[in-house]
Amino acid sequence: MPAQLTTSCCTPQLISPIAMAPRLLACFGRRTASAPEDGTTAADDQQVAPPGPVLVELFSSQGCAASPEADAVAARLAQDSGSGAVVVLGFHVDYWDYRGWKDPFATSAWTVRQKAYVEALRLDTLFTPQVVVQDARTASAPSRTRSPPPCVTRRATRRPP
């Protein structure tokens, strides 16, 4: 039997961009300032997959006070990534509808999708706004007052599922 999941709107402490950067940078292909000019990487013996777009999924709800701002940040991220390096998908969940405001964009299918991520990533709670990057990493969505880390404009390494 799966563990009981709890829900949390607006996680108690949002992760700062500085704290979130190492997590997001792990998803992105990057070169250091000391990388050779011929395009080879440092001798870390780690092979890098061909570059591809970064998939960012945002789970939000109009019933959560922080979600509309996270939606705006996600829209800006998608717009700023005109080259297609970042693909942003937004999913409105329905588990906050009982609070009095029914989110017209919410559907139970997106709630099921988020629950699947929570179980696959071995998290113990559902929360909004939640960002899942490349099907493997999760974080609280940054606020509009904090810029997304600069790495979002870099190409990511695509990992097979």
ROTORTOR-147271 format. One record per atom (N, C-alpha, C, O): x, y, z. Coordinates in pm, whole numbers, plus 32768, in hexadecimal, padded with zeros to 4 digits. Example, Ala and Ser with C-alpha at 12.3 -4.5 7.8 and 13.67 -1.06 7.14 Angstrom:
REM residues 2
85277DC7830C;84CE7E3E830C;85287EB6830C;85907EB4834E;85057F1F82C4;85577F9682CA;850A80038313;853D80728324;
This chain:
REM residues 161
80557F8A8000;800080008000;8059807C8000;80B580858051;803F80DF7FA5;809381557FA1;808181A9801F;801A81A38061;80E881F6803F;80E3824C80B4;807682B680A3;805782DF8033;803E82E08113;7FD783498110;801783CC80E5;807B83F7811E;7FDD840B8080;8011848B804F;7FC784FD8093;7F4E84F780A6;8010856380B6;7FD285DB80EC;7FDF86498084;802D863F8026;7F9286B18096;7F9A87218039;7FC8879D8084;7FAE87AD80FB;800C87F3803C;803D886D8078;803B88DB8010;807A88CF7FA7;7FF48945802C;7FF389B87FD2;80638A157FF9;80758A35806F;80AD8A3F7F97;81158AA17FB0;81748A6D801A;816D8A96808E;81CB8A157FF5;822789D68051;825E8A3B80B4;826E8AB08091;827C8A11812F;82A28A6E8196;83198AC78172;831F8B3B819A;83768A918126;83EC8ADF8104;840C8AC98072;842E8A5A8049;84028B338022;84268B287F95;84BD8B207F8A;85058B5F7FD8;84EC8AD47F2B;857B8AC37F17;85B08B3A7ECA;85798B5E7E62;861B8B767EFB;86548BEA7EB7;86978BBE7E36;86C08B4A7E2A;86A38C197DD4;86E58BF57D57;87738BC27D6D;87A18B697D25;87B98BFA7DCF;88438BCE7DE8;88448B3F7E19;88988AEF7DF0;87E78B1D7E71;87E08A937EA3;87AC8A347E38;87D289BF7E36;87568A677DDF;871B8A137D78;87798A007D01;876C899D7CB9;87D58A5B7CEC;882C8A587C76;887789D47C67;8877899D7BF9;88B8899E7CCF;88FF891F7CBA;88A488AF7C8D;88CC885A7C3D;882888AD7CBE;87CA88457C95;87A588547C03;87A487F37BB7;878888D07BDB;876388E67B50;87DA88D77AF3;87CD88A37A84;885089057B1F;88C788F87ACB;88E988677AAE;892388487A46;88C5880F7B0A;88DF87817AF4;8892874D7A7B;88B886E87A3F;882687927A58;87D5876A79E4;880987A37962;87E0877778F6;88628803796A;888B884D78F3;8918882A78CA;8970881A791E;892E88207847;89B588127812;89F98899781B;89C088FD77F1;8A71889D7850;8AB6891C785C;8B4C89077855;8B7E889A786F;8B9089707831;8C22896E7830;8C5389CF7899;8C158A3678B2;8CC289AE78D5;8CFE8A0C7932;8D578A6A78E4;8D718A55786E;8D868AD27927;8DDD8B3378E5;8E5F8AF278B9;8EA28B25785F;8E838A8378F6;8F008A4178D3;8EEE89D2786B;8F4C89867852;8E7989C87830;8E62896077CB;8EB7897B7750;8EC589EE7727;8EF089137714;8F408926769C;8EED8961762B;8E75894A7622;8F2F89AE75D5;8EE889F17569;8EBB899074FC;8E6489B374AC;8EF3891874F8;8ECC88BA748F;8E47887474AD;8E1A8820745F;8E088897751E;8D85885F753E;8D8B87E27592;8D2287AF75BA;8E0187AE75AF;8E0987387604;8DF487637694;8E0C87D676B8;8DC8870576E6;8DB087257772;8E29870077C5;8E8486BC7796;8E28872C7841;8E94870A789E;8E95867378B2;8E33862E7896;8F04864178E2;8F1585B078F1;8ECA857E796B;8F06855079CC;8E4785887966;8DF7855379D5;8DBB84CC79B1;8D7184927A01;8DDA849A793A;8DAF8417790C;8D178405790D;8CE78394790E;8CCE8471790C;8C3D84677909;8C0E848B787D;8C2B84F8784C;8BC7842E783D;8B96844977B7;8B16849B77C0;8AC284857818;8B0784F87764;8A93854F7761;8A3B852676EB;8A6C8513767C;89BA851A7705;895C84F7769B;894C856E763D;896F85DF7661;8918855875C5;890285C77569;88A6863075A8;884A860E75F2;88C086B07589;886E871875C6;87DF87127592;87C586E77522;8785873D75E4;86F8874175C0;86B187A57619;86EF87DE7673;863287BA7603;85EA881B7656;85D887EA76E5;85D4877176FF;85CF88477741;85B4882977CD;851D882C77E1;84DC888D77BC;84E787C4781C;845887BF7839;844187EE78C7;847587B37926;83F3885778D7;83CF888E7959;833888847966;82EE88BB7915;8309883C79CD;827A882D79E5;825588767A66;8292885F7ACE;81F288CC7A5E;81C489187AD2;813A88E77AFA;80DD88E97AAA;812D88BD7B78;80AC88977BB0;807F890A7C09;80C589307C67;800A89417BEA;7FDB89B67C32;7F4389B17C40;7F0289567C0C;7F0D8A147C86;7E7C8A1E7C99;7E598AAE7CB9;7EA28AF27D01;7DEA8ADD7C84;7DBD8B637CA7;7D8E8B697D37;7D7A8BD67D6D;7D7C8AF57D77;7D578AF17E04;7DCE8B027E61;7DBB8B0B7EDA;7E458B077E2C;7EC08B1C7E7A;7EF18BAA7E5F;7F008BD17DEB;7F098BF57EC7;7F2D8C827EB8;7FAC8C987E66;7FB78CFE7E22;800C8C3D7E6C;808B8C507E25;80888C1E7D95;80E28C3E7D47;80248BD07D70;80238B947CEB;80138BF67C77;80588BE57C13;7FBD8C5C7C7F;7FB58CB97C0E;803C8CFC7BF0;805E8D117B7C;80868D1D7C57;810B8D587C42;81698CF27C03;81B88D167BAB;81618C757C2D;81B48C0C7BF1;818F8BF77B5F;81E68BDE7B0B;810D8BFF7B3F;80E28BF67AB3;81208C667A60;81498C5079EE;81268CDF7A99;81628D517A51;81F78D3B7A3A;822B8D5B79CF;823B8D047A9F;82CA8CE77A90;82DF8C7D7A24;833A8C8879D2;828B8C167A24;82968BAC79BE;827D8BE47933;82C28BBE78D4;821C8C3D7926;82018C7A78A4;82788CCC7875;829C8CC977FF;82B58D1778D1;832B8D6678AE;839F8D0C7886;83E88D297827;83B08C9E78CE;841A8C3E78AE;84078C067822;84668BFC77D5;838C8BE17801;836F8BAC777B;83878C167710;83BC8BF776A6;835F8C91772C;83718CFE76CC;84058D1F76B9;84318D357648;84508D237726;84DF8D43771E;852F8CD676D9;859E8CEE76AB;84F78C5E76D2;853A8BEE7692;85038BDB7605;84D68B6E75E2;85078C4375B7;84D28C3D7530;85168BD774D8;84DE8BAD7473;85908BAF74FB;85DA8B4F74A9;85A98AC074BB;85D68A677474;854E8AA97518;851C8A227530;857389D2758E;85608959759C;85D38A1475D1;862989CD762E;85DD89A076AA;8604894076EC;857089E576CA;851D89C3773E;848D89B77710;84578A1176CF;844E89477731;83C089317714;83788930779A;839588DD77F0;831B898D77AB;82D3899A7829;8243896A7815;81FD899877BB;8219890D786A;818F88DC786A;814F890078F0;818B88EB7959;80D7893678EC;8090895A7966;801A88FE797D;7FCC88E47921;800D88CC79F8;7FA088727A1C;7F5B88A97A99;7F9B88B47B02;7EDB88CA7A8F;7E9088F97B02;7E4C88817B45;7DFF88397B05;7E6A886D7BC4;7E3387FD7C11;7DB188287C53;7D97889F7C66;7D5F87C57C77;7CDA87E47CAC;7CCA87CF7D41;7C5B87E17D75;7D3487AA7D8A;7D21878A7E16;7D1188047E70;7CFB87F47EE8;7D1C887C7E3B;7D0288F57E8C;7C78892F7E6F;7C5489957EAA;7C2B88F17E18;7BA989287DF3;7B4789317E69;7AEB89827E67;7B5B88DF7ECF;7B0088DE7F41;7B08895F7F93;7AB089787FE5;7B6F89B07F80;7B848A297FD0;7B268A9B7FAB;7B2C8B057FE9;7AD28A897F4A;7A738AF17F28;7A858B2A7E9C;7A268B5C7E61;7AFD8B227E67;7B158B517DDE;7B2F8AD77D88;7B928A917D9D;7AD88ABE7D28;7AEB8A4C7CCE;7B408A7A7C59;7B188AD27C0D;7BB58A3F7C4B;7C128A627BDF;7BD68A317B5B;7BC689B97B48;7BB48A8C7AFF;7B768A627A81;7BD48A147A25;7BA789D479C6;7C568A197A40;7CB889D279EC;7CE0894B7A27;7D2888FF79E7;7CB2892F7AA0;7CDC88B57AE6;7C92883B7AB3;7C2088427A86;7CD887CA7ABC;7C9B87497A9B;7CDA86DE7AF3;7D4F86E87B1A;7C8E86787B11;7CC1860C7B66;7D3185BF7B20;7D8485817B62;7D3485C27A9B;7DA0857D7A52;7E2885B87A76;7E8B856F7A7F;7E2F863D7A89;7EAF867B7AAD;7ED3865B7B3D;7F4986507B5F;7E6E864D7B93;7E8986247C1D;7EC485987C1F;7F23857C7C69;7E8B853F7BCE;7EC084B57BC5;7F4F84B87B91;7FA4846D7BC2;7F6B850D7B2F;7FF385197AF9;805485477B66;80C1850F7B74;802D85AC7BB4;808485DC7C1E;809985707C88;8108855E7CB9;802F85287CAC;803D84BB7D0E;809F84517CDC;80EC841A7D2A;809C84357C5A;80FA83D37C22;818A84037C32;81E283B47C53;81A284857C1C;822884BB7C32;824F84B47CC5;82C0848F7CE6;81F384D67D1E;820F84D27DAD;823A84457DD6;829884347E22;81F483E17DA4;821783577DC5;8299832D7D82;82ED82EE7DC2;82AC834F7D02;832683287CBB;83A2836B7CF4;840D83307CF7;839383E77D23;840584307D5A;8413841B7DF1;846984567E32;83BD83C67E27;83BF83A17EB5;83B1841B7F11;83F884297F74;835484717EED;833584E47F41;82C384BC7F9E;827F84597F86;82AF85088008;824484E48065;81CE85448061;8172853780B1;81D185A48007;816486048004;814C863C7F78;81A986477F27;80D0865F7F5E;80AC86AD7EE7;80B3873F7F10;808D87617F80;80E287967EBA;80E188237ED9;80D888757E5A;80FC88487DEE;80A788ED7E6B;80A3894C7DFD;80E089CE7E2C;80D389F17EA2;81218A147DD5;814A89EB7D50;81C2898D7D57;821C899F7DA9;81C289287D02;822F88C77CFB;826388C27C6D;821688C07C0C;82E888BF7C60;832988B57BDF;8370882E7BD8;83B788097C35;835D87E67B6A;83A7876A7B50;83F887837AD2;83C287A87A6A;847C876E7ADC;84D787877A6C;850A87027A37;854186B17A82;84F886EB79B5;852A86737972;84F985F279B4;8543859079B8;848085F279E6;8444857A7A24;849285447A9A;847784D57AC6;84F2858F7ACE;854785547B34;856485AE7BAB;858B857C7C15;8553862F7B9F;857486897C0B;84F986DD7C2C;84A986FC7BD4;84EB87017CAB;8477874E7CD4;84A287C17D2D;850687B87D73;8455882C7D2A;847288A17D7D;83F688F67D87;839788E67D39;83F789507DE7;838F89B67DEE;83A78A177D7C;841A8A307D57;833E8A4D7D46;834D8AAD7CD9;83848B307D0F;835B8B5C7D7A;83E18B707CC6;84158BF17CF2;83AB8C5D7CE2;834E8C4E7C93;83BA8CC87D2D;835A8D357D23;83858D967CB6;83F48D8F7C82;832B8DF17C94;83458E517C2A;83B88EAF7C50;83FE8EE27BF9;83CB8EC67CD2;84348F237CFC;84BF8EE57CF1;85238F2D7CF6;84C68E637CE2;85478E207CD0;854E8DEC7C42;84F38DA67C15;85B78E0B7BFE;85C78DDE7B74;85E68D4A7B71;86258D167BCE;85BB8D047B08;85E58C797AF9;867D8C757AEA;86B88CD47AB6;86BC8C0C7B15;874D8C027B07;87758C127A75;872A8BEA7A1C;87EB8C4C7A5A;88158C6279D0;88228BE2797F;88228BE67904;882C8B7079C2;883F8AF2797B;87C68ACC7928;87D18A7478D2;87538B09793E;86DD8ADF78F2;86E98AFF785F;869E8AC9780E;87458B56783A;87578B7577AC;87BC8B18776A;87D08B1F76F1;87FB8AC277B7;885D8A64777F;881889E47755;87AE89C17789;8854899F76F8;881D892076C9;883188B57733;889588B4777A;87D1885C773D;87D987F277A2;880687707762;87FB875C76EA;883A871A77B7;885786937788;87D886437799;879786477802;87B685FC7734;873A85AD7738;875C8523776C;87B484DE7737;871484FA77D3;87298476780C;86B4841D77E6;8641844677F4;86CE83A477B8;865F834B7796;861083267813;864983217880;858D830D7806;853A82EC787B;8563826A78BC;852782417920;
